[in-house]
Amino acid sequence: MKAKVLGISTSPRVQGNTDVLLRRALAGAESAAARTEYVRLVDYTIGPCTECNACNATGRCNVRDDYQSLLERMLDADRLIFATPVFFMTVCAQAKMLIDRGQCLWAQKYVLKKDLFCSERDRRAMVIAVGGSRSKKQFECIRLTMTSYFDSLQIRYVSNLFVSKVDARGEIEEHPAAIEQAYRLGSQLATSDTEPPEKPITIELT
Ligand SMILES: Cc1cc2nc3c(=O)[nH]c(=O)nc-3n(C[C@H](O)[C@H](O)[C@H](O)COP(=O)(O)O)c2cc1C
């Protein structure tokens, strides 16, 4: 069966560096016979978590906006590629708002002790992040945030593509190694031939 791969581009910048890498990763997934879907988060109206805690009783988010429809697509997907620029050492604000709305998933799992799915599924996720600085620490926060988010989303965190020292829009095009890795990791993500790794594999490039 063809894997359904959903790519979420969270950068506010049109055709930014993470967006270019995400599109290559989706092309890689298509080369492995996956069905792909691409979403730009800024096209969705998604507000922050209001901490009303209604989800502790229902497992659902009470805030009415585009979150519910995007969540359905995320739950339907077999594979997820989450692309974010590094903003002040973590994910961008748009990405963080989506992640925080995942509190309803956390409540389902840890408060209501309910599974998101009726049967076991092989779901896997990859993160793409690009930062302008040379700091080796700039991806640490993203790694922790995404580990926690993917746990609530009940999806295995299998790979990271982290690229440093790329700042101006489109500058990533001058880094063929990063483009190549995006394609390769996207293709790898789409297949089920290999067991998912215990810990996410990280490719760090400068
Ligand atoms: C608000 C803001 C905060 C940023 N913070 C960081 C940072 O903490 N570390 C870093 O390396 N780059 C930082 N950058 C640079 C971006 O990560 C970099 O330009 C990246 O290539 C943007 O990716 P995009 O084109 O996909 O949006 C920041 C840029 C902006 C606009």
The ligand as an SDF file (V2000), in Angstrom:
LIG
                    3D

 31 33  0  0  0  0  0  0  0  0999 V2000
   12.6380   35.9500   14.1690 C   0  0  0  0  0  0  0  0  0  0  0  0
   13.8670   35.2250   13.7050 C   0  0  0  0  0  0  0  0  0  0  0  0
   14.6430   34.5530   14.6290 C   0  0  0  0  0  0  0  0  0  0  0  0
   15.7560   33.8340   14.2280 C   0  0  0  0  0  0  0  0  0  0  0  0
   16.4920   33.1630   15.1710 N   0  0  0  0  0  0  0  0  0  0  0  0
   17.5370   32.4080   14.7890 C   0  0  0  0  0  0  0  0  0  0  0  0
   18.2770   31.6460   15.7610 C   0  0  0  0  0  0  0  0  0  0  0  0
   18.0000   31.6430   16.9520 O   0  0  0  0  0  0  0  0  0  0  0  0
   19.3020   30.8780   15.3160 N   0  0  0  0  0  0  0  0  0  0  0  0
   19.6410   30.8360   14.0070 C   0  0  0  0  0  0  0  0  0  0  0  0
   20.5830   30.1310   13.6620 O   0  0  0  0  0  0  0  0  0  0  0  0
   18.9570   31.5300   13.0560 N   0  0  0  0  0  0  0  0  0  0  0  0
   17.9150   32.3130   13.4170 C   0  0  0  0  0  0  0  0  0  0  0  0
   17.1940   33.0090   12.4580 N   0  0  0  0  0  0  0  0  0  0  0  0
   17.5550   32.8660   11.0330 C   0  0  0  0  0  0  0  0  0  0  0  0
   16.6900   31.7840   10.3300 C   0  0  0  0  0  0  0  0  0  0  0  0
   16.7200   30.5620   11.0380 O   0  0  0  0  0  0  0  0  0  0  0  0
   17.2430   31.5500    8.9180 C   0  0  0  0  0  0  0  0  0  0  0  0
   17.1320   32.7320    8.1720 O   0  0  0  0  0  0  0  0  0  0  0  0
   16.5730   30.4130    8.1810 C   0  0  0  0  0  0  0  0  0  0  0  0
   17.2780   30.1540    6.9870 O   0  0  0  0  0  0  0  0  0  0  0  0
   15.1170   30.7240    7.8540 C   0  0  0  0  0  0  0  0  0  0  0  0
   14.5130   29.6240    7.2240 O   0  0  0  0  0  0  0  0  0  0  0  0
   13.2550   29.8270    6.2250 P   0  0  0  0  0  0  0  0  0  0  0  0
   13.8030   30.5360    5.0110 O   0  0  0  0  0  0  0  0  0  0  0  0
   12.7720   28.4630    5.9400 O   0  0  0  0  0  0  0  0  0  0  0  0
   12.2590   30.6500    6.9670 O   0  0  0  0  0  0  0  0  0  0  0  0
   16.1080   33.7860   12.8480 C   0  0  0  0  0  0  0  0  0  0  0  0
   15.3350   34.5050   11.9140 C   0  0  0  0  0  0  0  0  0  0  0  0
   14.2320   35.2140   12.3320 C   0  0  0  0  0  0  0  0  0  0  0  0
   13.4000   35.9550   11.3090 C   0  0  0  0  0  0  0  0  0  0  0  0
  1  2  1  0
  2  3  1  0
  2 30  2  0
  3  4  2  0
  4  5  1  0
  4 28  1  0
  5  6  2  0
  6  7  1  0
  6 13  1  0
  7  8  2  0
  7  9  1  0
  9 10  1  0
 10 11  2  0
 10 12  1  0
 12 13  2  0
 13 14  1  0
 14 15  1  0
 14 28  1  0
 15 16  1  0
 16 17  1  0
 16 18  1  0
 18 19  1  0
 18 20  1  0
 20 21  1  0
 20 22  1  0
 22 23  1  0
 23 24  1  0
 24 25  2  0
 24 26  1  0
 24 27  1  0
 28 29  2  0
 29 30  1  0
 30 31  1  0
M  END
$$$$
